[in-house]
Amino acid sequence: MQEKIDKAIECFKKKDWNGAIDLFTSILEVETDNAEIYNNLGLCYANVGDVEKAEKNYLKCIELNPQIPQCYINLVDLYYTQRRLGEGINILSYAIDMLPDDIIFRHYLARFYMEDAKGDLAIDELVYILEKQPENYDAYYDLAKIYFEFGNYDSAIENLENVLEFKQDNELIYYYLAEAYQANDEIDKALSNFLKAIATNNKFHPAYKKAAILFMARGDYADAIEYLEDYLNFEIPDEEKQSVNGLIQNIKGKMNG
């Protein structure tokens, strides 16, 4: 039997999903209570797009052994892809009951709540995670997203600043932080972070236009034109190029007026 399991795993590693399905299925004819095999079979079915059979095998794995973390993760990934948020929330709640020390399930649950427009419940899970793992920058990032959507920009800023303590020189974090400062009417800090995004990755083109708009708002027209012209050097839609060229001409008109 071990030889057959080894062959099945070899097929799995080679992404020969149908071969692995045949072998894992034949193994289960003998080892009917092998939870790990049901999980592996579920993965194979997921990879060939048979969602119904994948779900069935994941659930059988959990029924036989509710202490296998990866099976819950595989199942909720399937539910997330299909936007079956309620079912995902239910299975994650069960996973937390079975494996209360495994923080990853709470983070998955928070993200399901976020997608299901249940921000308050997501915040509760993320705060719990940070009490246990104060260096979990993904949790800070997710908190920032929720607070931004709630219009609580101070809290969004605080959590994004926390992310930067662990994940420095990341253009996306600087960009989102800049947007939070801009929404909070802290224009100088917003501009500073858009410029940091550019300094971190000079090919990150969205920050150029954002910086230019803030330069223009401050009356720094020469800087605004410079960053808009830099923005035009990137591959952007023709309609966008026309709009930006029109904006440049308007700024030049103000400078010469």
C-alpha atoms as an extended CHARMM CRD file, in Angstrom:
* protein
*
       257  EXT
         1         1  MET       CA              0.0000000000        0.0000000000        0.0000000000  PROA      1               0.0000000000
         2         2  GLN       CA              2.8590000000        2.3890000000        0.7800000000  PROA      2               0.0000000000
         3         3  GLU       CA              4.1620000000        1.8920000000       -2.7510000000  PROA      3               0.0000000000
         4         4  LYS       CA              0.7950000000        2.9590000000       -4.1490000000  PROA      4               0.0000000000
         5         5  ILE       CA              0.7250000000        6.0010000000       -1.8390000000  PROA      5               0.0000000000
         6         6  ASP       CA              4.2130000000        6.9660000000       -3.0260000000  PROA      6               0.0000000000
         7         7  LYS       CA              3.1140000000        6.6870000000       -6.6730000000  PROA      7               0.0000000000
         8         8  ALA       CA              0.0320000000        8.7960000000       -5.9560000000  PROA      8               0.0000000000
         9         9  ILE       CA              2.1360000000       11.4900000000       -4.3090000000  PROA      9               0.0000000000
        10        10  GLU       CA              4.5660000000       11.3830000000       -7.2480000000  PROA      10              0.0000000000
        11        11  CYS       CA              1.6760000000       11.9480000000       -9.6580000000  PROA      11              0.0000000000
        12        12  PHE       CA              0.4750000000       14.7760000000       -7.4290000000  PROA      12              0.0000000000
        13        13  LYS       CA              3.8890000000       16.4690000000       -7.4920000000  PROA      13              0.0000000000
        14        14  LYS       CA              3.9860000000       16.1450000000      -11.2890000000  PROA      14              0.0000000000
        15        15  LYS       CA              0.4910000000       17.6710000000      -11.4640000000  PROA      15              0.0000000000
        16        16  ASP       CA             -0.8410000000       14.4960000000      -13.0520000000  PROA      16              0.0000000000
        17        17  TRP       CA             -4.1460000000       15.0890000000      -11.3160000000  PROA      17              0.0000000000
        18        18  ASN       CA             -6.1270000000       12.3390000000      -13.0160000000  PROA      18              0.0000000000
        19        19  GLY       CA             -3.4270000000        9.7720000000      -12.3210000000  PROA      19              0.0000000000
        20        20  ALA       CA             -3.3150000000       10.8640000000       -8.6870000000  PROA      20              0.0000000000
        21        21  ILE       CA             -7.1220000000       10.7000000000       -8.4520000000  PROA      21              0.0000000000
        22        22  ASP       CA             -7.1350000000        7.0910000000       -9.6940000000  PROA      22              0.0000000000
        23        23  LEU       CA             -4.4380000000        6.0630000000       -7.2310000000  PROA      23              0.0000000000
        24        24  PHE       CA             -5.8360000000        7.9040000000       -4.2020000000  PROA      24              0.0000000000
        25        25  THR       CA             -9.3070000000        6.4960000000       -4.9470000000  PROA      25              0.0000000000
        26        26  SER       CA             -7.9650000000        2.9480000000       -5.0860000000  PROA      26              0.0000000000
        27        27  ILE       CA             -6.1500000000        3.5090000000       -1.7780000000  PROA      27              0.0000000000
        28        28  LEU       CA             -9.4090000000        4.5930000000       -0.1300000000  PROA      28              0.0000000000
        29        29  GLU       CA            -11.0540000000        1.3570000000       -1.2120000000  PROA      29              0.0000000000
        30        30  VAL       CA             -8.7610000000       -0.2960000000        1.3350000000  PROA      30              0.0000000000
        31        31  GLU       CA             -7.9920000000        2.4850000000        3.8090000000  PROA      31              0.0000000000
        32        32  THR       CA            -11.4960000000        3.8780000000        4.1200000000  PROA      32              0.0000000000
        33        33  ASP       CA            -10.7090000000        6.0110000000        7.1670000000  PROA      33              0.0000000000
        34        34  ASN       CA             -7.4970000000        7.6640000000        5.9250000000  PROA      34              0.0000000000
        35        35  ALA       CA             -8.2500000000       11.3590000000        6.4020000000  PROA      35              0.0000000000
        36        36  GLU       CA             -5.0340000000       12.5580000000        4.7440000000  PROA      36              0.0000000000
        37        37  ILE       CA             -5.8680000000       10.6910000000        1.5410000000  PROA      37              0.0000000000
        38        38  TYR       CA             -9.3070000000       12.3440000000        1.4150000000  PROA      38              0.0000000000
        39        39  ASN       CA             -7.6050000000       15.7240000000        1.7400000000  PROA      39              0.0000000000
        40        40  ASN       CA             -5.1630000000       14.8920000000       -1.0670000000  PROA      40              0.0000000000
        41        41  LEU       CA             -7.9810000000       13.6350000000       -3.2420000000  PROA      41              0.0000000000
        42        42  GLY       CA             -9.8910000000       16.8530000000       -2.5950000000  PROA      42              0.0000000000
        43        43  LEU       CA             -6.8930000000       18.8610000000       -3.7750000000  PROA      43              0.0000000000
        44        44  CYS       CA             -6.6940000000       16.8160000000       -6.9650000000  PROA      44              0.0000000000
        45        45  TYR       CA            -10.3660000000       17.3610000000       -7.7280000000  PROA      45              0.0000000000
        46        46  ALA       CA             -9.9830000000       21.0750000000       -7.0150000000  PROA      46              0.0000000000
        47        47  ASN       CA             -7.1440000000       21.2530000000       -9.5140000000  PROA      47              0.0000000000
        48        48  VAL       CA             -9.2310000000       19.6340000000      -12.2700000000  PROA      48              0.0000000000
        49        49  GLY       CA            -12.1180000000       21.9860000000      -11.4970000000  PROA      49              0.0000000000
        50        50  ASP       CA            -14.5000000000       19.4630000000       -9.9310000000  PROA      50              0.0000000000
        51        51  VAL       CA            -15.5980000000       21.6150000000       -7.0140000000  PROA      51              0.0000000000
        52        52  GLU       CA            -18.3550000000       19.3120000000       -5.8150000000  PROA      52              0.0000000000
        53        53  LYS       CA            -16.0430000000       16.3040000000       -5.4100000000  PROA      53              0.0000000000
        54        54  ALA       CA            -13.2900000000       18.4590000000       -3.9150000000  PROA      54              0.0000000000
        55        55  GLU       CA            -15.6790000000       19.7700000000       -1.2650000000  PROA      55              0.0000000000
        56        56  LYS       CA            -17.0290000000       16.2880000000       -0.5580000000  PROA      56              0.0000000000
        57        57  ASN       CA            -13.5290000000       14.9040000000        0.0760000000  PROA      57              0.0000000000
        58        58  TYR       CA            -12.4440000000       17.8410000000        2.2480000000  PROA      58              0.0000000000
        59        59  LEU       CA            -15.5470000000       17.4390000000        4.3890000000  PROA      59              0.0000000000
        60        60  LYS       CA            -14.8850000000       13.7100000000        4.7110000000  PROA      60              0.0000000000
        61        61  CYS       CA            -11.3260000000       14.4510000000        5.8310000000  PROA      61              0.0000000000
        62        62  ILE       CA            -12.6040000000       16.8380000000        8.5180000000  PROA      62              0.0000000000
        63        63  GLU       CA            -15.2250000000       14.3190000000        9.6330000000  PROA      63              0.0000000000
        64        64  LEU       CA            -12.5820000000       11.6100000000       10.0640000000  PROA      64              0.0000000000
        65        65  ASN       CA             -9.9620000000       13.8540000000       11.6580000000  PROA      65              0.0000000000
        66        66  PRO       CA            -10.9020000000       17.4250000000       12.6320000000  PROA      66              0.0000000000
        67        67  GLN       CA             -7.3050000000       18.0730000000       13.7290000000  PROA      67              0.0000000000
        68        68  ILE       CA             -5.7980000000       18.5190000000       10.2370000000  PROA      68              0.0000000000
        69        69  PRO       CA             -5.3580000000       22.2840000000        9.7310000000  PROA      69              0.0000000000
        70        70  GLN       CA             -4.5270000000       22.1510000000        6.0180000000  PROA      70              0.0000000000
        71        71  CYS       CA             -7.8340000000       20.5480000000        5.1150000000  PROA      71              0.0000000000
        72        72  TYR       CA             -9.7880000000       23.4770000000        6.5910000000  PROA      72              0.0000000000
        73        73  ILE       CA             -7.5750000000       25.8800000000        4.6580000000  PROA      73              0.0000000000
        74        74  ASN       CA             -8.1030000000       23.9910000000        1.4020000000  PROA      74              0.0000000000
        75        75  LEU       CA            -11.8530000000       23.9730000000        1.9240000000  PROA      75              0.0000000000
        76        76  VAL       CA            -12.1620000000       27.6630000000        2.7980000000  PROA      76              0.0000000000
        77        77  ASP       CA             -9.9590000000       28.5730000000       -0.1680000000  PROA      77              0.0000000000
        78        78  LEU       CA            -12.5000000000       26.7630000000       -2.3280000000  PROA      78              0.0000000000
        79        79  TYR       CA            -15.3930000000       28.5880000000       -0.6410000000  PROA      79              0.0000000000
        80        80  TYR       CA            -13.6150000000       31.9420000000       -0.9810000000  PROA      80              0.0000000000
        81        81  THR       CA            -13.0280000000       31.4390000000       -4.6870000000  PROA      81              0.0000000000
        82        82  GLN       CA            -16.7020000000       30.6440000000       -5.1480000000  PROA      82              0.0000000000
        83        83  ARG       CA            -17.8230000000       33.5390000000       -2.9440000000  PROA      83              0.0000000000
        84        84  ARG       CA            -19.5880000000       31.0920000000       -0.6160000000  PROA      84              0.0000000000
        85        85  LEU       CA            -18.8830000000       33.3420000000        2.3260000000  PROA      85              0.0000000000
        86        86  GLY       CA            -21.4640000000       32.0060000000        4.7480000000  PROA      86              0.0000000000
        87        87  GLU       CA            -20.2330000000       28.4320000000        4.3760000000  PROA      87              0.0000000000
        88        88  GLY       CA            -16.6620000000       29.6070000000        4.7700000000  PROA      88              0.0000000000
        89        89  ILE       CA            -17.5120000000       31.4630000000        7.9680000000  PROA      89              0.0000000000
        90        90  ASN       CA            -19.2550000000       28.3770000000        9.3520000000  PROA      90              0.0000000000
        91        91  ILE       CA            -16.3600000000       26.0040000000        8.6700000000  PROA      91              0.0000000000
        92        92  LEU       CA            -13.8270000000       28.4940000000       10.0340000000  PROA      92              0.0000000000
        93        93  SER       CA            -15.8360000000       28.8730000000       13.2300000000  PROA      93              0.0000000000
        94        94  TYR       CA            -15.7580000000       25.0830000000       13.5590000000  PROA      94              0.0000000000
        95        95  ALA       CA            -12.0090000000       25.0310000000       12.8550000000  PROA      95              0.0000000000
        96        96  ILE       CA            -11.4450000000       27.5600000000       15.6550000000  PROA      96              0.0000000000
        97        97  ASP       CA            -13.4280000000       25.3520000000       18.0430000000  PROA      97              0.0000000000
        98        98  MET       CA            -11.3480000000       22.3080000000       17.0470000000  PROA      98              0.0000000000
        99        99  LEU       CA             -7.9670000000       24.0650000000       16.8820000000  PROA      99              0.0000000000
       100       100  PRO       CA             -8.2530000000       27.1550000000       19.1000000000  PROA      100             0.0000000000
       101       101  ASP       CA             -4.5050000000       27.8130000000       19.2130000000  PROA      101             0.0000000000
       102       102  ASP       CA             -4.1350000000       28.0530000000       15.4360000000  PROA      102             0.0000000000
       103       103  ILE       CA             -4.3530000000       31.8040000000       14.7890000000  PROA      103             0.0000000000
       104       104  ILE       CA             -4.4530000000       31.4360000000       11.0110000000  PROA      104             0.0000000000
       105       105  PHE       CA             -8.1210000000       30.4480000000       11.1360000000  PROA      105             0.0000000000
       106       106  ARG       CA             -9.0250000000       33.7050000000       12.8500000000  PROA      106             0.0000000000
       107       107  HSD       CA             -7.2360000000       35.6260000000       10.1220000000  PROA      107             0.0000000000
       108       108  TYR       CA             -9.1030000000       33.7170000000        7.4280000000  PROA      108             0.0000000000
       109       109  LEU       CA            -12.3140000000       34.3830000000        9.3370000000  PROA      109             0.0000000000
       110       110  ALA       CA            -11.5300000000       38.1080000000        9.4970000000  PROA      110             0.0000000000
       111       111  ARG       CA            -11.0560000000       38.2030000000        5.7380000000  PROA      111             0.0000000000
       112       112  PHE       CA            -14.3140000000       36.3620000000        5.1460000000  PROA      112             0.0000000000
       113       113  TYR       CA            -16.0460000000       38.8950000000        7.3870000000  PROA      113             0.0000000000
       114       114  MET       CA            -14.4220000000       41.7120000000        5.4080000000  PROA      114             0.0000000000
       115       115  GLU       CA            -15.7060000000       40.2810000000        2.1450000000  PROA      115             0.0000000000
       116       116  ASP       CA            -19.1330000000       39.7800000000        3.7130000000  PROA      116             0.0000000000
       117       117  ALA       CA            -19.3050000000       43.4710000000        4.7630000000  PROA      117             0.0000000000
       118       118  LYS       CA            -19.0580000000       42.5730000000        8.4480000000  PROA      118             0.0000000000
       119       119  GLY       CA            -16.2270000000       44.9180000000        9.3220000000  PROA      119             0.0000000000
       120       120  ASP       CA            -16.9700000000       45.0950000000       13.0460000000  PROA      120             0.0000000000
       121       121  LEU       CA            -16.6830000000       41.3180000000       13.3690000000  PROA      121             0.0000000000
       122       122  ALA       CA            -13.4770000000       41.3540000000       11.3210000000  PROA      122             0.0000000000
       123       123  ILE       CA            -12.0040000000       43.9900000000       13.6460000000  PROA      123             0.0000000000
       124       124  ASP       CA            -12.7410000000       41.7890000000       16.6560000000  PROA      124             0.0000000000
       125       125  GLU       CA            -10.8120000000       38.8910000000       15.0980000000  PROA      125             0.0000000000
       126       126  LEU       CA             -7.8780000000       41.0630000000       14.0080000000  PROA      126             0.0000000000
       127       127  VAL       CA             -7.5500000000       42.6930000000       17.4240000000  PROA      127             0.0000000000
       128       128  TYR       CA             -7.5200000000       39.2210000000       18.9910000000  PROA      128             0.0000000000
       129       129  ILE       CA             -4.7590000000       38.1650000000       16.5700000000  PROA      129             0.0000000000
       130       130  LEU       CA             -2.6290000000       41.1960000000       17.4400000000  PROA      130             0.0000000000
       131       131  GLU       CA             -3.0160000000       40.5240000000       21.1350000000  PROA      131             0.0000000000
       132       132  LYS       CA             -1.4250000000       37.1240000000       20.5040000000  PROA      132             0.0000000000
       133       133  GLN       CA              0.9020000000       38.1680000000       17.6750000000  PROA      133             0.0000000000
       134       134  PRO       CA              1.7850000000       41.8770000000       18.0090000000  PROA      134             0.0000000000
       135       135  GLU       CA              4.1790000000       41.6460000000       15.0490000000  PROA      135             0.0000000000
       136       136  ASN       CA              1.5930000000       40.3040000000       12.6050000000  PROA      136             0.0000000000
       137       137  TYR       CA              1.8200000000       43.0480000000        9.9720000000  PROA      137             0.0000000000
       138       138  ASP       CA             -0.8380000000       41.3950000000        7.7740000000  PROA      138             0.0000000000
       139       139  ALA       CA             -3.3480000000       41.9260000000       10.5890000000  PROA      139             0.0000000000
       140       140  TYR       CA             -2.3570000000       45.6010000000       10.8690000000  PROA      140             0.0000000000
       141       141  TYR       CA             -2.8090000000       45.9540000000        7.1160000000  PROA      141             0.0000000000
       142       142  ASP       CA             -6.2680000000       44.3870000000        7.1620000000  PROA      142             0.0000000000
       143       143  LEU       CA             -7.2800000000       46.5930000000       10.0880000000  PROA      143             0.0000000000
       144       144  ALA       CA             -6.1220000000       49.6280000000        8.1360000000  PROA      144             0.0000000000
       145       145  LYS       CA             -8.2940000000       48.6080000000        5.1660000000  PROA      145             0.0000000000
       146       146  ILE       CA            -11.3740000000       48.2730000000        7.3490000000  PROA      146             0.0000000000
       147       147  TYR       CA            -10.8150000000       51.5560000000        9.1700000000  PROA      147             0.0000000000
       148       148  PHE       CA            -10.2590000000       53.3390000000        5.8470000000  PROA      148             0.0000000000
       149       149  GLU       CA            -13.5650000000       51.9890000000        4.5370000000  PROA      149             0.0000000000
       150       150  PHE       CA            -15.2520000000       53.1200000000        7.7630000000  PROA      150             0.0000000000
       151       151  GLY       CA            -13.8090000000       56.6240000000        7.2920000000  PROA      151             0.0000000000
       152       152  ASN       CA            -11.6950000000       56.2940000000       10.4330000000  PROA      152             0.0000000000
       153       153  TYR       CA             -8.5570000000       57.6230000000        8.7760000000  PROA      153             0.0000000000
       154       154  ASP       CA             -6.6010000000       58.1890000000       11.9850000000  PROA      154             0.0000000000
       155       155  SER       CA             -6.8470000000       54.4840000000       12.8250000000  PROA      155             0.0000000000
       156       156  ALA       CA             -6.0890000000       53.5070000000        9.2290000000  PROA      156             0.0000000000
       157       157  ILE       CA             -2.9380000000       55.6480000000        9.3590000000  PROA      157             0.0000000000
       158       158  GLU       CA             -1.8900000000       54.2160000000       12.7160000000  PROA      158             0.0000000000
       159       159  ASN       CA             -2.1570000000       50.6490000000       11.4600000000  PROA      159             0.0000000000
       160       160  LEU       CA             -0.3620000000       51.3510000000        8.1820000000  PROA      160             0.0000000000
       161       161  GLU       CA              2.4530000000       53.0120000000       10.1300000000  PROA      161             0.0000000000
       162       162  ASN       CA              2.6090000000       49.8090000000       12.1900000000  PROA      162             0.0000000000
       163       163  VAL       CA              2.9720000000       47.7980000000        8.9840000000  PROA      163             0.0000000000
       164       164  LEU       CA              5.9690000000       49.9240000000        7.9870000000  PROA      164             0.0000000000
       165       165  GLU       CA              7.7450000000       48.9280000000       11.2000000000  PROA      165             0.0000000000
       166       166  PHE       CA              7.9310000000       45.3800000000        9.8520000000  PROA      166             0.0000000000
       167       167  LYS       CA              7.7310000000       45.8300000000        6.0920000000  PROA      167             0.0000000000
       168       168  GLN       CA              9.7800000000       48.8440000000        5.1080000000  PROA      168             0.0000000000
       169       169  ASP       CA             10.3990000000       50.1610000000        1.6070000000  PROA      169             0.0000000000
       170       170  ASN       CA              7.1370000000       48.8300000000        0.2060000000  PROA      170             0.0000000000
       171       171  GLU       CA              5.6500000000       51.1340000000       -2.4180000000  PROA      171             0.0000000000
       172       172  LEU       CA              2.0970000000       49.8490000000       -1.9240000000  PROA      172             0.0000000000
       173       173  ILE       CA              2.1160000000       50.5570000000        1.7960000000  PROA      173             0.0000000000
       174       174  TYR       CA              3.4930000000       54.0630000000        1.2150000000  PROA      174             0.0000000000
       175       175  TYR       CA              0.8260000000       54.5840000000       -1.4430000000  PROA      175             0.0000000000
       176       176  TYR       CA             -2.0610000000       53.4520000000        0.7700000000  PROA      176             0.0000000000
       177       177  LEU       CA             -0.6790000000       55.4600000000        3.6650000000  PROA      177             0.0000000000
       178       178  ALA       CA             -0.5570000000       58.5120000000        1.4150000000  PROA      178             0.0000000000
       179       179  GLU       CA             -4.1930000000       57.9720000000        0.4330000000  PROA      179             0.0000000000
       180       180  ALA       CA             -5.1660000000       57.7430000000        4.0980000000  PROA      180             0.0000000000
       181       181  TYR       CA             -3.3090000000       60.9680000000        4.9100000000  PROA      181             0.0000000000
       182       182  GLN       CA             -4.9250000000       62.6520000000        1.9140000000  PROA      182             0.0000000000
       183       183  ALA       CA             -8.3850000000       61.5420000000        3.0370000000  PROA      183             0.0000000000
       184       184  ASN       CA             -7.5160000000       62.9290000000        6.4790000000  PROA      184             0.0000000000
       185       185  ASP       CA             -6.6000000000       66.3180000000        4.9420000000  PROA      185             0.0000000000
       186       186  GLU       CA             -2.9180000000       65.9370000000        5.8690000000  PROA      186             0.0000000000
       187       187  ILE       CA             -1.6540000000       66.9450000000        2.4420000000  PROA      187             0.0000000000
       188       188  ASP       CA              2.0520000000       67.3460000000        3.2170000000  PROA      188             0.0000000000
       189       189  LYS       CA              2.2440000000       63.8620000000        4.7610000000  PROA      189             0.0000000000
       190       190  ALA       CA              0.2350000000       62.4450000000        1.8710000000  PROA      190             0.0000000000
       191       191  LEU       CA              2.6100000000       63.9690000000       -0.6580000000  PROA      191             0.0000000000
       192       192  SER       CA              5.6290000000       62.7660000000        1.3050000000  PROA      192             0.0000000000
       193       193  ASN       CA              4.3720000000       59.1790000000        1.1640000000  PROA      193             0.0000000000
       194       194  PHE       CA              3.4910000000       59.2990000000       -2.5360000000  PROA      194             0.0000000000
       195       195  LEU       CA              7.0890000000       60.4480000000       -3.1190000000  PROA      195             0.0000000000
       196       196  LYS       CA              8.3700000000       57.6180000000       -0.8950000000  PROA      196             0.0000000000
       197       197  ALA       CA              6.4000000000       55.1660000000       -3.0320000000  PROA      197             0.0000000000
       198       198  ILE       CA              8.1360000000       56.5380000000       -6.1160000000  PROA      198             0.0000000000
       199       199  ALA       CA             11.5560000000       56.4880000000       -4.4270000000  PROA      199             0.0000000000
       200       200  THR       CA             10.9850000000       52.8470000000       -3.4790000000  PROA      200             0.0000000000
       201       201  ASN       CA              9.8630000000       51.8620000000       -6.9830000000  PROA      201             0.0000000000
       202       202  ASN       CA             10.2900000000       54.4480000000       -9.7150000000  PROA      202             0.0000000000
       203       203  LYS       CA              8.1430000000       52.3300000000      -12.0550000000  PROA      203             0.0000000000
       204       204  PHE       CA              5.1110000000       52.5320000000       -9.7680000000  PROA      204             0.0000000000
       205       205  HSD       CA              3.2440000000       54.9270000000      -12.0110000000  PROA      205             0.0000000000
       206       206  PRO       CA             -0.0020000000       55.6150000000      -10.0460000000  PROA      206             0.0000000000
       207       207  ALA       CA              1.9830000000       57.5480000000       -7.4270000000  PROA      207             0.0000000000
       208       208  TYR       CA              3.2760000000       60.0100000000      -10.0270000000  PROA      208             0.0000000000
       209       209  LYS       CA             -0.1820000000       61.2920000000      -10.9010000000  PROA      209             0.0000000000
       210       210  LYS       CA             -1.2620000000       61.4040000000       -7.2580000000  PROA      210             0.0000000000
       211       211  ALA       CA              1.8520000000       63.3880000000       -6.3230000000  PROA      211             0.0000000000
       212       212  ALA       CA              1.2920000000       65.7500000000       -9.2430000000  PROA      212             0.0000000000
       213       213  ILE       CA             -2.2790000000       66.4750000000       -8.1740000000  PROA      213             0.0000000000
       214       214  LEU       CA             -1.1010000000       67.3630000000       -4.6680000000  PROA      214             0.0000000000
       215       215  PHE       CA              1.7010000000       69.5510000000       -6.0070000000  PROA      215             0.0000000000
       216       216  MET       CA             -0.9110000000       71.3380000000       -8.1050000000  PROA      216             0.0000000000
       217       217  ALA       CA             -3.1870000000       71.7620000000       -5.0750000000  PROA      217             0.0000000000
       218       218  ARG       CA             -0.2880000000       73.4290000000       -3.2340000000  PROA      218             0.0000000000
       219       219  GLY       CA              0.4120000000       75.7220000000       -6.1550000000  PROA      219             0.0000000000
       220       220  ASP       CA              3.7210000000       74.0010000000       -6.9640000000  PROA      220             0.0000000000
       221       221  TYR       CA              2.9390000000       74.0260000000      -10.6650000000  PROA      221             0.0000000000
       222       222  ALA       CA              6.4110000000       73.2520000000      -11.9860000000  PROA      222             0.0000000000
       223       223  ASP       CA              6.6430000000       70.1370000000       -9.8320000000  PROA      223             0.0000000000
       224       224  ALA       CA              3.1210000000       69.1280000000      -10.8530000000  PROA      224             0.0000000000
       225       225  ILE       CA              4.0480000000       69.3500000000      -14.5440000000  PROA      225             0.0000000000
       226       226  GLU       CA              7.2780000000       67.4140000000      -13.9740000000  PROA      226             0.0000000000
       227       227  TYR       CA              5.4900000000       64.4860000000      -12.3380000000  PROA      227             0.0000000000
       228       228  LEU       CA              2.6740000000       64.4870000000      -14.8840000000  PROA      228             0.0000000000
       229       229  GLU       CA              5.2070000000       64.3780000000      -17.7130000000  PROA      229             0.0000000000
       230       230  ASP       CA              6.9460000000       61.4860000000      -15.9760000000  PROA      230             0.0000000000
       231       231  TYR       CA              3.5670000000       59.7780000000      -15.6900000000  PROA      231             0.0000000000
       232       232  LEU       CA              3.0450000000       60.1130000000      -19.4410000000  PROA      232             0.0000000000
       233       233  ASN       CA              6.1820000000       58.0480000000      -20.0550000000  PROA      233             0.0000000000
       234       234  PHE       CA              4.4260000000       54.9550000000      -18.7290000000  PROA      234             0.0000000000
       235       235  GLU       CA              2.1140000000       52.7060000000      -20.7030000000  PROA      235             0.0000000000
       236       236  ILE       CA             -1.2630000000       54.2040000000      -19.8730000000  PROA      236             0.0000000000
       237       237  PRO       CA             -4.4630000000       54.2730000000      -21.9900000000  PROA      237             0.0000000000
       238       238  ASP       CA             -4.6330000000       56.8600000000      -24.7870000000  PROA      238             0.0000000000
       239       239  GLU       CA             -7.7130000000       58.4310000000      -23.1980000000  PROA      239             0.0000000000
       240       240  GLU       CA             -5.7610000000       58.8990000000      -19.9640000000  PROA      240             0.0000000000
       241       241  LYS       CA             -2.8370000000       60.4450000000      -21.8760000000  PROA      241             0.0000000000
       242       242  GLN       CA             -5.1730000000       62.9420000000      -23.5230000000  PROA      242             0.0000000000
       243       243  SER       CA             -6.6480000000       63.8530000000      -20.1540000000  PROA      243             0.0000000000
       244       244  VAL       CA             -3.2160000000       64.3400000000      -18.5730000000  PROA      244             0.0000000000
       245       245  ASN       CA             -1.9580000000       66.4080000000      -21.5130000000  PROA      245             0.0000000000
       246       246  GLY       CA             -5.0130000000       68.6120000000      -21.1250000000  PROA      246             0.0000000000
       247       247  LEU       CA             -4.2660000000       68.9950000000      -17.4200000000  PROA      247             0.0000000000
       248       248  ILE       CA             -0.6650000000       69.9760000000      -18.1730000000  PROA      248             0.0000000000
       249       249  GLN       CA             -1.8440000000       72.6480000000      -20.5750000000  PROA      249             0.0000000000
       250       250  ASN       CA             -4.2650000000       73.9890000000      -17.9680000000  PROA      250             0.0000000000
       251       251  ILE       CA             -1.4490000000       74.2120000000      -15.3920000000  PROA      251             0.0000000000
       252       252  LYS       CA              0.8170000000       75.9850000000      -17.8700000000  PROA      252             0.0000000000
       253       253  GLY       CA             -2.0150000000       78.4170000000      -18.5340000000  PROA      253             0.0000000000
       254       254  LYS       CA             -2.1990000000       79.1890000000      -14.8160000000  PROA      254             0.0000000000
       255       255  MET       CA              1.5450000000       79.6920000000      -14.6830000000  PROA      255             0.0000000000
       256       256  ASN       CA              1.4680000000       82.1210000000      -17.5950000000  PROA      256             0.0000000000
       257       257  GLY       CA             -1.7550000000       83.8400000000      -16.5910000000  PROA      257             0.0000000000
